[in-house]
Amino acid sequence: MPNRFDLWVSSLYGIVRAAGPFELGRLRRFAALVAGEVEILRGDDEPAFSARVAMFRRTAAIADLVSSVERCAKGMALVAIAAERALGLEPHPVQFMGARTLLLGQVAEMATGEGKSLTAAMTAALAALAGEAVHVITVNDYLADRDAERHRPLFAYLGVSVDCVMPGQPPARKRRAYRADVTYCTNKDVVFDHLRDRIATGSGRSLRRRLLQSMLGTSDAVEAVVPALRFAIVDEADSVLIDEARTPLIISRDGDAERMSVYAEAVAFASQLEEDVDWQTEGTDRRVVLTEEGRERLDGLTREAGTVWHSERMREFLVIQALSALHLYQLDQDYIVRDGKVQIVDEYTGRVLSDRSWERGLHQMIEAKEGVDISPERESIARMTYQRFFRRYERLAGMTGTAREVAGELWAVYGMRVVAIPTHRPVRRDDLGVAVFKDEVERLRAIVASTLARVERGQAVLIGTRSVQKSEAISRFLDEAGVAHVVLNARQDADEADVVASAGQAGRVTVATNMAGRGTDIVLADSVRAAGGLHVILTEFHDSARIDRQLIGRGARQGDPGTHEALVCLDDDLFRRYADTGVALLSRLPVSPARWPAWLAKWLRWLAQTHAQRLHARIRMHTLRQDFKLQQMMGFAGKGE
């Protein structure tokens, strides 16, 4: 595991190495070669084409495709013809450029609507023809199933098998799916299946026992569900490899049931402590710390409690967790309560993470806070970070609409360059600027006014928010103004893809958490296209500028027209948390306009997002270092993960 300085140097090198004009020139020449080969192949009848595919499959190897541009172009042309005949789709040159980038083990940054799904399918098909087992990994089950089914005719036409891993499948069914030439799955499924294999096949047994079995020629291991990790194509690579890399994936089992009552007691004790007197928060990551007064008061509160509270270290840990549950984790922002259960909301996608829970008793304390049944605490038996898992693939590639901001980290951690693929058609997206308001009411009025103006022009409107809470607040304001709209958030996510797909109809107003419907194209009605396209309103800036770009990218795709603007507020969490000095300075000014100038909003945004991204990068590096330390400790002790 490299040290912090090595990672910094590698990150800087990755930024410098991000593809420039010369790399794009090579990719354009590759796309021209493919186009020439396609014209030759179009004259083939079915038997002749099948013979070419069979010959290519017998002689091709993935190393040849990587090293030889001409050989790769011939193979890509075969796949392009198959796409035309089996899917009725004619791939664009930029898709050939993206596919070549993936084969080289790099990250292709392709704008929304540029056909990343087909690009991944063509790459997977070509690699499979060369004998490589490919995992196409995406962010949710819907997209994995949709893309596998959508491209099944392409794979079948080339004689390549394809399957999809879905939640709830028995191990035998998953084992069969992973042994297809191309397997579509989600990042969490493949990591958890790999971890279960580590437990079931003996990797978690002691070194002494494994050596003894090897000497005796015996083994009680079972066949792994996930075979060797050969080639992964990660869709939405920034989300999977960067955003979700802050938290390791953990397999756990029910812990000590006798401690169930302790969580409610911790919340009860914590609720009696006073902020800034007994406790306070420190740092931008808002760690809770007890003051000396708080420690003394806690000692008095717990004197008559059970034995677990007699340990100073344990009682402080429990109460700090309870204070975090009470004050740092917010309903309808960090989690929702549905069907009597606390369910975590992903801060980057706005989706419910129904199979996740916070560890070390935090989840149980939030349940106690919300008055729902307290679930048993989970005891970790295996864990792995995304960084460590994906580095195990022999070949790793990714694609996303937004990667340049994290080019350094992608190189430092995964050894992947970022290549920005040009758009197929010129971008016709108009930026209407940024407005920052002094309070929430002024911002809400501006959102309604802008929405009404755009609807009156015949445009469709997409309003992006950071949380369930904010999406519902905007919804109430629109209701009061008589604006018909649809809300899409973690509470209304059953028909996510359908809601997003219809967001381009005339007069349609959609209020959605920032990343809802990611992976689904918004198709514009002809009248909306003529009126100026989709209008996107950012109501808050995210911690990462990438997420803002992803939301903006929902409009003006494939040469369509579109507009976007940002209507933000000084009270937004991003500014308060990461640019508090700037906000405090503005608050002390004698004149406080309802709407601050745009340059000020841009300065605050830069200040806050730079601070936030540095913090998140440090957290990811800390998680990775801790994971390596744990791996080394377990290896020394003769244990697996």
PyMOL commands that set and color helices and strands:
alter all, ss='L'
color gray80, all
select helices_A, chain A and resi 4-17+21-41+46-59+62-67+69-87+93-103+116-129+141-150+152-157+171-178+187-200+207-216+237-241+243-246+257-270+292-301+307-310+312-327+362-370+386-390+404-414+440-457+468-480+496-501+526-531+545-552+573-578+580-587+598-636
alter helices_A, ss='H'
color red, helices_A
select strands_A, chain A and resi 107-109+134-138+162-164+182-186+231-235+249-254+279-282+287-290+335-338+341-345+352-353+378-384+395-400+418-420+428-437+460-465+486-488+509-513+534-538+561-569+595-596
alter strands_A, ss='S'
color yellow, strands_A
deselect
rebuild
show_as cartoon
